[in-house]
């Protein structure tokens, strides 16, 4: 084994896999260190990728040339586009994955990545000199040298599992925790705290009565996560199932509240508000008689199902008794109970937008170590950390995504500017520019930017250029083609929208909310002929994007203007090390917050909680604006 690398990535979860893949494919000799090579890309909680806002992040990772979208598509056993009843800014892809195939796809991907090497070991400390990291020390006694290190430790830093009153040290069930790094970094000035998350029990499908539940099938259309048309869903598609708790379920759960680690003082760390345990639900929403549960398959050749919505750290007997009151689970048999886990994280305001730490040069953090939760948030940070670790090695420019370029940009800016007071999860509401950051245009926003640094492939760029050229051709045809009443009125009557009394441009017909471009193809042979010129593998995607851009053009342009206006504040730089404490015209809170975060621009300063518009005006005056 060689003991010198360009980049070391610690941890092979979703952040670590993307970080290692990115830095290696950019050309850095990269070592990925993991406790268990059989758990690379492990889906620790639910076997699903995507969801509201999370799906947009995965599309962005793929547009950048990352691997999560490809791995997800190849391991998918159900795909759904969420929020289809709302506008396209809210559409979010979600995929149920085969847990075992997901790992297999990641292992296969990483094993054949040039410049990437894998080592099974535990990192116990970092090698640091003159505030610069230069490698890691492992439990096997090795000193491995590197020019940059990316920590993606997930829930393993001093992880503690809670099963009722039983506590077990671990990063996941049946996997050991890691210690040493938290203590070392705390001594170097990093602020650390504890967070808590949880997971439901896993149950045996043979003990479930699906006939008492509502079936939820997936979509069967052209949508998927990867922008590469060659990537398809390969596995048998499966259904999820919906059932509900009831008053009897809640009664059984209340019997164990005095033994719950969440309510007897055993757990004191910060937990997620938006994904509460079932015991938290019945306390917080005491007047609610039912909570929805999703019974989700773990794989095509597995009897294991995931009870989504029933996260719990209650004692085993309480979990079983409560589940048996749920319709369809009367005879349920468990593979393993639900549990809670506490783990260390670091204050993300210690980070730059590149995810390099401010206190230690060439050291990067990504994933739950930064106070986030979710596979997608972790992977989004991972690819940015991996890119910037490589850029550090080659002394290249920092790679940073702004808030109007990507949800990943929103995520990272929120972390480094605002910090966290609970596990951070991405929502569409966190983004000011949702119409710009749609799932359908992630490649338009990011692929060329990534290609320019050498990550996204030429194939991806060519596909993007073909797609844009086809969209332009269809748009120009609709702008120039005149449709007569005789051609279109029958269709308009069917759609319950007013008929036309004279010839109009086709684009004016498409602007009507009741009208679909896919239906117009069947109505107008001339449009059908034009569409036939689009490569078959891109046709549906091109037509959907064209329709969105035409129908929402006014909203898109308005939001672009708003983004450009606010971007001016991002262009006003703040000198490094500026002393805010001397500026008595700033509020006391602003001086404290600005000193802690050390924003790079006035725009970033304006997003720090506690910094008022008046404080921003003062800063603008100070810097001559």
C-alpha positions in Angstrom: 0.0 0.0 0.0 1.2 3.5 -0.9 1.1 5.9 2.1 1.0 9.2 0.1 -2.0 10.6 -1.7 -3.4 13.9 -3.0 -6.7 13.6 -1.2 -8.0 11.3 1.6 -11.7 11.0 2.1 -12.8 9.6 5.5 -16.1 7.7 5.4 -17.9 6.0 2.5 -21.4 7.2 3.0 -23.2 9.3 0.5 -21.0 12.4 1.1 -17.8 10.3 1.0 -18.6 8.4 -2.1 -19.3 11.6 -4.1 -16.3 13.4 -2.7 -13.9 10.5 -3.5 -15.4 10.0 -6.9 -15.1 13.7 -7.8 -11.6 14.3 -6.7 -10.3 11.1 -8.3 -12.0 11.8 -11.7 -10.6 15.3 -11.6 -7.1 13.8 -11.5 -6.2 13.7 -7.8 -4.8 10.4 -6.4 -7.5 9.7 -3.9 -7.8 7.3 -1.0 -11.3 6.5 0.4 -11.1 5.1 4.0 -14.1 3.2 5.3 -14.7 0.9 8.3 -16.5 -1.7 6.2 -16.1 -2.1 2.4 -19.4 -4.0 2.4 -21.3 -0.9 3.6 -20.2 1.6 0.9 -23.1 3.9 0.1 -25.2 2.2 2.8 -28.8 3.6 3.1 -28.8 3.8 6.9 -32.5 4.9 7.1 -35.2 4.7 4.5 -34.3 3.0 1.2 -35.2 6.0 -1.0 -33.5 8.9 -2.7 -35.0 12.3 -3.5 -38.3 13.9 -2.4 -39.3 17.5 -2.0 -36.2 19.7 -2.8 -34.0 16.7 -2.2 -34.8 15.4 -5.7 -33.6 18.7 -7.1 -30.3 18.2 -5.3 -29.7 14.8 -6.8 -30.5 16.1 -10.3 -27.9 18.8 -9.6 -25.3 16.3 -8.5 -25.9 14.4 -11.7 -25.7 17.6 -13.8 -22.3 18.2 -12.2 -21.1 14.8 -13.3 -21.7 13.1 -9.9 -22.8 9.5 -9.5 -25.8 9.5 -7.1 -28.4 9.9 -9.9 -26.9 7.0 -12.0 -26.7 4.7 -9.0 -30.2 5.6 -8.0 -31.7 5.0 -11.4 -30.0 1.6 -11.8 -31.1 0.4 -8.3 -34.7 1.9 -8.5 -37.7 -0.2 -7.7 -40.2 2.6 -7.8 -40.0 6.2 -9.2 -42.5 9.0 -8.6 -42.5 12.7 -9.5 -43.9 14.4 -6.5 -46.0 17.6 -6.5 -47.2 17.2 -10.1 -50.4 19.0 -9.2 -48.3 22.1 -8.5 -46.1 24.2 -10.7 -42.8 22.8 -12.2 -40.8 24.7 -9.6 -42.2 22.3 -7.0 -41.8 19.1 -9.0 -39.5 16.8 -7.1 -38.3 13.3 -8.2 -38.2 10.5 -5.7 -37.1 6.9 -6.1 -37.4 3.8 -3.9 -34.2 1.9 -4.1 -33.1 -1.7 -3.7 -30.9 -1.3 -0.7 -28.5 -4.1 -1.7 -28.3 -3.1 -5.4 -27.6 0.5 -4.4 -24.5 -0.6 -2.5 -23.5 -2.9 -5.3 -23.7 0.0 -7.8 -21.6 2.3 -5.7 -19.0 -0.4 -5.1 -18.8 -1.2 -8.8 -18.6 2.5 -9.6 -15.8 3.4 -7.2 -13.8 0.2 -7.7 -13.3 1.0 -11.4 -12.7 4.8 -11.0 -9.2 5.8 -12.1 -7.0 7.4 -9.4 -9.3 6.1 -6.6 -8.2 3.6 -4.0 -10.1 2.1 -1.1 -8.7 1.1 2.4 -10.7 -0.5 5.2 -9.6 1.0 8.5 -10.7 3.5 11.1 -9.2 7.0 11.3 -8.5 7.9 14.9 -6.8 11.3 14.4 -5.6 13.8 11.9 -2.0 14.8 11.2 -1.8 18.5 11.5 1.1 21.0 11.5 1.1 24.8 11.4 -2.7 24.8 11.1 -2.6 22.6 8.0 -3.7 19.0 7.7 -1.2 16.7 6.0 -2.8 13.2 6.6 -4.5 10.9 9.0 -3.5 8.3 11.6 -5.5 5.1 11.7 -6.5 2.4 14.2 -4.1 0.0 12.5 -1.2 2.4 13.4 -0.7 3.8 9.9 0.2 7.4 9.1 -1.2 8.1 5.7 0.0 11.4 4.1 -2.2 13.6 1.9 -2.4 17.2 0.6 -6.1 17.5 1.5 -8.5 15.6 3.8 -12.2 15.4 3.6 -14.1 14.2 6.7 -17.5 12.6 6.0 -18.0 10.7 9.2 -21.8 10.7 9.2 -23.3 9.5 12.6 -20.1 7.7 13.6 -18.3 10.3 15.7 -19.0 9.1 19.3 -22.2 7.6 18.1 -24.6 6.2 20.7 -27.7 4.1 19.9 -30.8 4.1 22.1 -33.2 1.1 22.2 -35.4 2.1 25.1 -33.2 2.2 28.2 -30.5 0.1 26.4 -27.6 2.1 25.1 -25.0 0.8 22.7 -22.0 2.7 21.3 -22.2 2.6 17.5 -22.4 4.6 14.3 -25.2 2.4 13.0 -26.8 -0.7 14.3 -24.2 -3.5 14.5 -21.4 -1.0 13.5 -18.8 0.6 15.9 -18.6 4.2 16.7 -15.5 6.3 16.0 -13.7 8.4 18.6 -10.7 10.7 18.7 -11.4 13.2 15.9 -14.0 15.2 17.9 -11.7 15.6 20.8 -8.7 16.5 18.7 -10.6 19.2 16.8 -12.3 20.6 19.9 -8.9 21.2 21.3 -8.0 23.1 18.2 -10.9 25.5 18.6 -13.8 23.8 16.7 -17.2 24.1 18.3 -18.9 20.8 18.6 -22.3 19.6 19.8 -24.6 16.6 19.6 -27.5 15.8 17.3 -30.1 13.0 17.3 -31.8 11.2 14.6 -33.8 8.0 14.4 -35.0 5.2 12.2 -38.1 2.8 12.2 -38.2 -0.9 12.7 -37.9 -3.3 9.7 -40.6 -5.8 9.3 -41.1 -9.1 7.5 -43.4 -8.9 4.4 -44.7 -12.4 5.1 -46.4 -11.0 8.2 -48.1 -8.1 6.5 -51.7 -8.1 5.2 -51.4 -5.8 2.2 -55.1 -6.3 1.4 -55.9 -4.0 4.2 -53.7 -1.2 2.9 -53.8 1.3 0.0 -51.4 0.5 -2.8 -49.2 3.3 -4.1 -47.7 2.5 -7.5 -44.9 4.4 -9.1 -44.9 6.5 -12.3 -44.2 4.8 -15.7 -42.8 7.6 -17.8 -39.6 9.1 -19.1 -38.5 10.8 -15.8 -35.4 9.7 -14.0 -32.6 11.2 -12.0 -29.7 11.0 -14.5 -29.5 13.4 -17.5 -27.8 10.6 -19.4 -30.4 9.0 -21.8 -28.5 5.7 -21.7 -29.3 5.3 -17.9 -32.6 3.5 -17.3 -34.4 1.8 -14.5 -33.4 -1.9 -14.8 -35.1 -3.6 -11.9 -38.7 -4.8 -11.4 -40.9 -2.0 -10.2 -42.6 -2.5 -6.9 -45.5 -0.8 -5.0 -45.4 1.0 -1.6 -48.4 0.7 0.7 -50.2 3.2 2.9 -51.8 2.5 6.3 -52.5 4.6 9.4 -52.1 4.6 13.1 -55.3 4.9 15.3 -56.3 5.9 18.8 -55.5 2.3 20.1 -52.0 2.6 18.6 -51.4 5.9 20.4 -52.7 4.4 23.6 -50.1 1.6 23.4 -47.4 4.1 22.6 -48.3 6.3 25.6 -47.7 3.3 27.9 -44.0 3.5 27.1 -43.4 7.3 27.3 -41.9 7.1 30.7 -39.4 4.6 29.3 -38.7 6.6 26.2 -35.2 8.0 25.9 -36.7 11.2 24.5 -38.8 11.9 27.5 -37.0 10.4 30.5 -33.9 12.6 30.0 -31.7 9.9 28.5 -31.4 11.9 25.2 -30.7 15.6 25.4 -29.3 16.3 22.0 -31.0 18.2 19.1 -33.5 16.2 17.0 -35.3 17.0 13.7 -38.7 18.8 13.9 -39.8 17.9 10.5 -39.2 14.1 10.8 -40.3 13.4 14.4 -40.4 10.0 16.0 -43.9 8.4 16.5 -43.7 9.1 20.2 -43.1 12.8 19.5 -46.0 12.9 17.1 -48.5 11.6 19.6 -47.3 14.2 22.2 -47.0 17.2 19.9 -50.2 16.4 18.0 -52.1 15.0 20.9 -55.5 15.8 19.2 -54.7 13.9 16.0 -56.3 10.4 15.9 -54.2 9.0 13.0 -50.8 9.3 11.4 -50.0 8.1 7.9 -47.5 5.2 7.5 -45.8 4.2 4.3 -44.8 0.5 4.1 -41.9 0.5 1.7 -40.0 -2.5 0.1 -36.2 -2.8 0.7 -35.5 -4.7 -2.5 -36.8 -7.0 -5.2 -35.5 -10.2 -3.6 -36.1 -9.3 0.0 -39.0 -9.7 2.5 -37.7 -6.7 4.5 -40.0 -3.7 4.6 -39.4 -0.2 6.1 -42.2 1.4 8.2 -41.8 5.0 7.1 -43.4 7.4 9.6 -42.8 5.1 12.6 -39.3 6.2 13.8 -39.0 5.3 17.4 -36.6 4.7 20.3 -39.2 3.1 22.5 -38.6 -0.3 24.2 -39.1 -3.2 21.9 -42.3 -4.5 23.5 -44.0 -1.1 23.1 -43.0 -0.9 19.4 -44.4 -4.4 18.7 -47.6 -3.9 20.7 -48.3 -0.5 19.0 -47.6 -1.9 15.5 -50.0 -4.7 16.0 -52.9 -2.3 16.4 -52.2 -0.9 12.9 -54.4 -2.2 10.1 -52.5 -4.8 8.1 -49.8 -5.2 10.8 -51.9 -7.2 13.3 -49.5 -10.2 12.9 -46.4 -8.2 12.3 -43.0 -9.9 12.7 -39.9 -7.6 13.1 -36.4 -8.1 11.7 -35.1 -5.4 14.0 -36.5 -2.6 16.2 -36.4 1.1 15.6 -33.8 3.1 17.5 -32.4 6.6 18.0 -28.8 7.6 17.5 -26.8 10.5 19.0 -23.6 11.7 17.4 -21.2 14.6 17.2 -21.3 17.4 14.7 -19.3 20.6 14.2 -20.6 24.2 13.9 -20.7 24.7 10.1 -20.0 28.4 10.4 -16.4 27.2 10.8 -16.5 26.5 7.1 -15.9 28.5 3.9 -18.2 28.1 1.0 -15.8 25.6 -0.5 -16.4 23.5 2.7 -12.8 23.9 3.7 -12.5 24.7 7.4 -11.4 28.2 8.4 -9.3 26.9 11.3 -7.3 24.2 9.5 -6.1 24.6 6.0 -6.8 21.8 3.4 -9.3 20.1 5.8 -12.9 19.8 4.4 -16.1 18.7 6.1 -19.2 17.2 4.3 -22.4 15.6 5.4 -23.8 15.1 8.8 -20.6 16.3 10.4 -21.9 19.7 9.4 -25.3 19.3 11.1 -27.3 18.2 8.1 -29.5 15.2 7.6 -30.4 13.2 4.5 -28.5 11.3 1.9 -29.1 14.0 -0.7 -27.8 16.9 1.4 -24.8 14.8 2.3 -24.0 13.9 -1.3 -24.5 17.5 -2.5 -21.9 18.6 0.1 -19.7 15.7 -0.8 -19.3 16.5 -4.5 -18.5 20.2 -3.7 -15.9 19.2 -1.0 -14.3 16.6 -3.4 -14.1 19.2 -6.2 -12.5 21.8 -3.9 -10.1 19.3 -2.3 -8.8 18.6 -5.7 -8.7 22.3 -6.6 -6.6 22.9 -3.4 -4.2 20.2 -4.5 -3.7 21.7 -7.9 -3.9 25.3 -6.6 -7.0 25.9 -8.8 -9.9 28.3 -8.3 -12.5 27.6 -5.7 -15.7 26.0 -7.0 -18.7 27.6 -5.4 -22.4 27.5 -6.3 -24.5 30.6 -5.6 -28.0 30.6 -4.2 -29.5 31.4 -7.7 -27.4 28.6 -9.3 -28.4 25.5 -7.3 -30.1 24.1 -4.3 -26.7 22.9 -3.3 -25.6 26.5 -3.3 -28.6 27.4 -1.0 -27.7 24.5 1.3 -24.0 25.4 1.7 -24.7 29.1 2.1 -27.3 28.4 4.8 -24.8 26.2 6.7 -21.8 28.5 6.6 -23.8 31.7 7.1 -26.6 30.8 9.5 -25.3 27.7 11.2 -27.8 25.1 12.5 -29.9 24.7 15.6 -31.4 21.4 14.5 -30.5 18.8 11.8 -30.7 20.7 8.6 -33.0 19.4 5.8 -33.5 21.1 2.5 -37.0 22.4 1.6 -38.1 24.3 -1.5 -39.1 27.1 0.8 -35.4 27.7 1.7 -34.7 28.8 -1.9 -35.5 32.3 -3.0 -35.3 31.4 -6.6 -37.4 28.2 -6.9 -38.5 29.0 -10.5 -34.9 29.2 -11.6 -33.8 26.1 -9.7 -36.2 23.5 -11.2 -35.4 19.8 -11.5 -35.8 19.9 -15.3 -33.1 22.5 -15.9 -30.3 21.3 -13.5 -28.1 20.4 -16.5 -28.7 23.9 -18.1 -27.5 25.5 -14.9 -24.6 23.3 -14.0 -23.2 21.0 -16.6 -21.1 23.5 -18.6 -19.8 25.0 -15.3 -18.6 21.5 -14.2 -17.3 20.6 -17.7 -15.0 23.7 -17.6 -13.2 22.3 -14.5 -13.0 18.8 -16.0 -15.6 16.9 -14.1 -18.7 16.7 -16.3 -17.9 14.6 -19.4 -17.9 15.8 -23.0 -20.8 13.4 -23.5 -22.9 15.3 -21.0 -22.1 18.6 -22.6 -23.0 17.3 -26.1 -26.3 16.0 -24.8 -27.0 19.4 -23.2 -26.2 21.3 -26.4 -28.4 19.0 -28.4 -31.3 19.4 -26.0 -31.0 23.2 -26.0 -30.8 23.3 -29.8 -34.0 21.2 -30.1 -35.8 23.3 -27.6 -34.9 26.4 -29.6 -36.1 24.9 -32.8 -39.5 23.9 -31.3 -39.9 27.3 -29.7 -39.1 29.1 -32.9 -41.6 26.9 -34.8 -44.4 27.7 -32.3 -43.6 31.4 -32.5 -43.8 31.4 -36.3 -46.5 28.8 -37.0 -50.0 30.1 -37.5 -52.9 27.9 -36.5 -56.4 28.3 -38.0 -59.7 27.9 -36.1 -60.6 24.8 -38.1 -57.4 23.1 -37.0 -57.6 23.8 -33.3 -61.2 24.6 -32.1 -62.3 21.0 -31.8 -59.3 20.4 -29.4 -60.0 23.6 -27.5 -63.6 22.5 -26.9 -62.4 19.2 -25.5 -60.2 21.1 -23.1 -63.0 23.5 -22.0 -61.1 26.5 -23.1 -62.5 29.3 -25.4 -62.3 28.7 -29.2 -60.5 31.1 -31.5 -62.3 33.2 -34.1 -59.3 33.9 -36.2 -55.8 32.5 -36.9 -53.3 32.8 -34.1 -49.7 31.9 -33.4 -49.3 28.4 -32.0 -47.4 29.7 -29.0 -50.4 31.7 -27.9 -52.4 28.4 -27.8 -49.8 26.7 -25.7 -49.8 29.6 -23.2 -53.3 28.4 -22.1 -53.1 26.4 -18.8 -55.4 23.7 -20.2 -53.3 23.0 -23.2 -50.4 20.5 -23.3 -47.7 20.4 -25.9 -47.9 16.6 -26.0 -51.5 16.8 -27.0 -50.9 19.4 -29.6 -48.5 17.0 -31.4 -51.5 14.7 -32.0 -53.6 17.6 -33.2 -51.2 19.3 -35.6 -49.3 17.1 -38.1 -46.8 20.0 -38.8 -45.8 20.0 -35.1 -45.6 16.2 -35.1 -43.2 16.3 -38.1 -41.0 18.9 -36.3 -40.9 16.8 -33.1 -39.9 13.7 -35.1 -36.6 15.5 -35.8 -35.7 15.4 -32.1 -33.6 12.3 -31.0 -36.0 9.8 -29.6 -34.2 9.5 -26.3 -34.4 13.2 -25.6 -37.9 13.9 -27.1 -40.0 13.9 -24.0 -37.5 15.8 -21.9 -37.1 18.5 -24.7 -40.9 18.9 -25.0 -41.4 19.2 -21.3 -38.7 21.8 -20.9 -39.9 23.7 -23.9 -43.4 23.9 -22.5 -42.2 25.0 -19.1 -40.0 27.7 -20.5 -42.8 29.1 -22.7 -45.6 29.0 -20.1 -43.5 30.3 -17.3 -41.3 32.8 -19.3 -42.6 35.9 -17.4 -42.1 34.4 -14.0 -38.6 33.1 -14.9 -37.5 36.5 -16.3 -38.9 38.3 -13.2 -37.1 36.0 -10.8 -33.9 36.3 -12.9 -34.0 40.1 -12.6 -34.5 39.8 -8.8 -31.6 37.4 -8.5 -29.4 39.7 -10.6 -30.3 42.7 -8.4 -29.4 40.9 -5.2 -26.2 39.6 -6.8 -24.9 43.1 -6.7 -24.5 42.7 -2.9 -22.5 39.5 -3.5 -20.1 41.6 -5.6 -19.3 43.9 -2.7 -16.3 42.1 -1.0 -15.4 42.5 2.7 -11.7 42.5 3.4 -10.4 39.4 5.2 -10.0 39.8 8.9 -12.1 43.0 9.0 -12.6 44.1 12.7 -16.3 44.5 13.3 -15.8 45.1 17.1 -14.4 48.5 16.3 -17.5 49.6 14.4 -19.7 50.9 17.1 -22.3 52.1 14.6 -23.2 48.4 14.1 -25.5 46.8 16.6 -23.9 44.6 19.4 -25.5 41.5 18.0 -24.3 42.3 14.5 -20.8 42.8 15.7 -20.8 39.5 17.5 -22.4 37.5 14.6 -20.2 39.1 11.9 -17.1 38.4 13.9 -18.1 34.8 14.3 -19.1 34.1 10.6 -16.6 36.5 8.9 -18.7 36.8 5.7 -16.9 37.3 2.4 -19.4 39.7 0.9 -22.2 42.1 1.9 -24.7 39.7 0.4 -23.6 36.9 2.7 -23.6 39.3 5.7 -27.2 40.3 4.9 -28.3 36.6 5.4 -26.8 36.2 8.9 -29.5 36.0 11.5 -29.3 39.1 13.8 -27.7 41.4 11.1 -30.4 44.0 10.3 -30.9 46.1 7.2 -29.5 49.0 9.1 -26.3 47.1 9.8 -26.0 46.3 6.1 -26.4 50.0 5.3 -23.6 50.8 7.7 -21.4 48.2 6.0 -22.1 49.6 2.6 -21.1 53.0 3.8 -17.9 51.6 5.4 -16.9 50.0 2.1 -17.6 53.1 0.0 -21.0 52.2 -1.6 
